Amino acid sequence: MVLAQKKPRSKNPLESFLDTQFWLGLKMGVNYTQAFPETRNTGFSPIDYSADSLQKSYDDFALPGAHMGLEMNFYHRGFSASFQPAYKRSRYKYNSALEWIGEQSANRFETRYDVEQRLDLIELPLMIKYDVIQSGKIRPFVMVGGFHTLVISAQKDVKITQTDYSSGNPLTSSGGTTTLGVKDAFKNFSGVSGGIGVNLDYWNIRTVFEINYKHSLTSATQPNIQQNELASLGETNDEIFLRDFSVSLGFVFPFRFIDQQFKAY
């Protein structure tokens, strides 16, 4: 009698290579920011009218920003711990208006302030990713995590427009444009993040496409800090929480040693 022993099937060397892996590379992309005012502040204290008329009007996700940084991933069987330090520029805009009305309603003078706020940031996110599909060259994933952001610099561009109604026909003129450094009015902040993406593997390169949403849990502004240059305009920061959507494209490489006999892709 002859006994045959079944040989166990050997694991695909590519799958074994990718079971546990370090990835390192670069990522870049664009972002759009929403400034959400938790508490509104005004530079003036109204006497005979409501302070609501002095509130700022924010444009949500209106201006594109940019970011660039590193992506460092440790992957093990579907899960990744990803650290993604990056330089980031965020931009948002808002406007406000002040109005003077004389004894006759026709004697009216309006000043409008259109403001673009730019923030230069160092962002430190830590994300946990899970590959929905764990084999093949196309691997979609979901991710969740948190971040801490350092404010490096802040600039504010203020465009002033004045309108005089006293002549019967509105006469509009420019009150000038000024650019101010306002870093002292901002502070470091933290929050949570989540998103989706897909990995595309070819040769020894992995291309990573991500869509990410970030939501700050702490305020990014210090409303009690007054800028002398803006005090005469009645300008002061609201208590702002930042939210943003970003789209990123990254290129990462396996960090483990690859010998000459084994080609990952």
PyMOL commands that set and color helices and strands:
alter all, ss='L'
color gray80, all
select helices_A, chain A and resi 13-19+51-54+183-185+228-231
alter helices_A, ss='H'
color red, helices_A
select strands_A, chain A and resi 20-39+57-59+64-76+79-83+86-101+108-131+138-164+171-181+189-202+205-216+239-254
alter strands_A, ss='S'
color yellow, strands_A
deselect
rebuild
show_as cartoon
